[in-house]
Amino acid sequence: MGNGAKKTLRVLYTGLRAPEDVPAGIDLRHRPMLEIEWTDATPADLGELLTPQATLLVYSRTAVERLDREDWLARLPGLADRRWWSVGHKTAEALKRRLGIDARVPSEQNFEGLLAELSRRRPPAGSYRLVSLSLEGTTRDPGPALSEDSTWHDLPLYRTVPATYPSLDEELSNWKPNWILFTSPKGIDAFMANADVSDVGARIAAIGPTTAEHLESYGLAADFVPDEPGRDAVLRGLS
């Protein structure tokens, strides 16, 4: 995507968390289209799932944040001593920093990589339990990570809801972004409820193919989708 012109690109980033590393040449403005709410899950709900053979799976720093803010470790003695897996290094670092938990991370840092690692490490005999601390509404298939006598339990800790920006149209008209970067189908829906993208005159980037496909339901097409899904990859591509 880069060219020889030295031009600062104005990029509206609509994802939940602002990128930590923004490439040179990008003026990034963060307007998250989704907000976080905690679910009704309680430490007691998790405690009922904690058999001696339970392994806990964490996919995001948001789940770690809830465990920390509500002091779930103090309310569930022995929780930190369980087997923990994180889908990526940043979530594992948050577990260590905020809760003192050492979590394993798969070599391929995505859900498929996590399942592959769990499948390779599956006990040869006996039942065990995988407990997923997740985002509400996200359906995950454990597939080969389970044996016939093992079980999968999903405990959603948080949900996302649309954010409201009453003056977003005016803001974008004044700022005139070169790019609008979408990171999820739900984020696209929330943006469309806040602003008319056809009036902005910006090009559209999508974090991955699923998000790009959802744009088609609004009669739009992504101008850029990175070969490797992820916010760092899409920002590098724009720069």
N, C-alpha and C positions, 0 to 999 in steps of 0.2 A: 504493500500500500504506500510505502514511502516514495518520495520523489526528491528532486534536487532543490526544490524551493524551500527556503528557510522561513516557514510560516507557522505561527502558533495556531493550533487547532483548539477551538472551544468545544468541549465534549460534555454533554449532560449525562451523568451517570445515574441510572435509576435503581441500581441494586441496593440490597439491604445494608451492606457494609461498604463504607468508602474504601477504595484501594489504598494499600499502605505505600506502595511504590508507583508513582506516576511518571511515565517516561518524559524526558525532556521534550519540549515543544508542544506539550498538551496543557491547556488551561482547563482543569476539570472542575465541574460544579456538581455537587452531590445532592440529588433530590430523590431520596428513597421513596418508591411508590408503594411499599408495603411497610407495615408496622408489626411489632411483635406483641402478642398477648400470651400469658401463661394459660395452660389448660387447667382442668380441675384435678389433675393427677396429684397425689399426695405421697409423702414418704411411706405411709402405710401400704399404699398400692404397690410400691416397689418392693417393700419388705415381704409381701406375700409371694413374690416371684423369686426371692433369693434362696433357692435351694443350694446345698453345698456344691453342686455341679454347675451353678449358674455362671455364665460369662456375659459381661456387659459390653454393649456396642454403642459408641457415640460418634455422631456424624458432624457435629457443628459446635462452635464456641458458644452458641446461644443456649444449648442444652447445659453446657458447663456453667454458664453464667447463672442459670436457674438453680442448679445444685449448690452453687456457692452462696448466692444471695439468701436462699432459704435454709442454709446450713443443714443440708440433707445428711452429710456425713456424721454430724453429731447426733442426729435423730435416728440414724441407722448404724449402730455399732458394727464394726467389721466391714462396712461397705468399701472402704478404701483398700482392703486387703483382698478383694475379689480379683478375678481375672478381668482385665479391661483391654478393649481394642478400640483404637481410633481410626477413622478412615483416612486421616491425613496428619502431617506433622504439626500444622498450626493448631489443630484441635488437641493433639497430644501435648503440645507445649502449654496450652491453656489449662489442661487437666493437671499438669505438674506444677505450674505456677500458682494456680488458684486453690487447688485442693491437695497438692502433694501426691497425686496419683501417677504412677508410672504405667502408661498404656503402650501396648504394642501397636505398630503401624505397618500395614502391608507394603511390600515393595512397589506395588502399583497402587497409587493413592486414589482409589475410587471404590465404589461399592462392589464392583465385580472383582477387583483385586482383593478386597477384604474377604469375600466369599471363598476365593481360591485359597487364601491362607488358612481360613477356618477349616476348609475341607481337607487340606493337607495335614492339619494338626488334630483332626477329629479323633477322639479316643477309639481304639479298636473294638471296644465292647462297653456295654453299659449305657444308661441314659444320661443325657446332659441337657442343659437349657441355655438358649441364647435369648438375652433380654435386650431389646432395641429401644434406646432412649431417643425419640424421634420427633419429627415435625408432623403435626396432625394433618391427615389427608394424604400422606405419602404412603403409597403401597409398595412394599418391597417383598420380593420372593427369595427366600433363603436358599432354595435350590440345593446344590450339592453339599452345602455346609451342614445339612441335617442327615442323620441316619434314621432308620425306621423307629427307633425307640427314643429319639430326642425331640425337643419341642422348641418352637419359636414364639416369643411373646413380645408384642409391640406396646410400649408405653409412651404415647405422645406427651411431651413436656411443654410444647409451645405450638402456637398457630400464627399464621400471618393474616393480617386484615388490610384492606386498602387504606392508603393515606389520602388525606384531602389537602389540596393546594388551591384555594379559591382564586388566587391571582397568578396562577402558573402561565396562562396564556399571555398575560401582560409582561411577565418576567422574561419569557422566551422571546417575545417580540422586541424587547429592549436589548437583550443580551445577544440574540442571534447566534445560537450554537451552530457549529458546522456539522456535528454529529449528535445523535441521541442513541445511547447504548442501553439496550434492554437485556435483562439477565434471566427473565422467567416469563412464562405465559401470563401468570397472575399479575406480574408487574406491568405487562402490556395493557391488560384490562383496566388496571387502576389508572394508568396514564391517560388512556382514552376517555376515562370519566372525568379527568381534570383538564384536558387540553385537546385542541384539534390539531393533530400532527400535520395535517395538510397545510395549515397556515404558518407553520414554523419555517419551512423551506430548508430543513436540515436533512442530511443523509442518515440512514438508519443502520446501526450495527447490532447484531444479535450474538449472544455469548455461545450459542450452539445451535444445532439443527432443529431441536424441538421448539425453541423459542422463535427461530426463524420461520418455522412452519406455521406457528400461531399467528404471525403477522398477516398471513394470507387470509385469515378470517375477517380482516378489516380491509381487504383489498390492497394490502401493502406487501412489499418485498424487501428483504434485507439487502442493503448494498454491500455489506461485508459480514462474513461468518468465518471465524478462524478455523484452520484445519484441526487445531487442538483446542477443544472447548476449555474455557476458563477466562476469567476477567483479565489476568495478566497477559494471556495470549492475544486477546482482542485489542487491548490497549497498545501492545507492541505493534500489532498490525496496523492500527490507525496512525501510529507515529512514523 
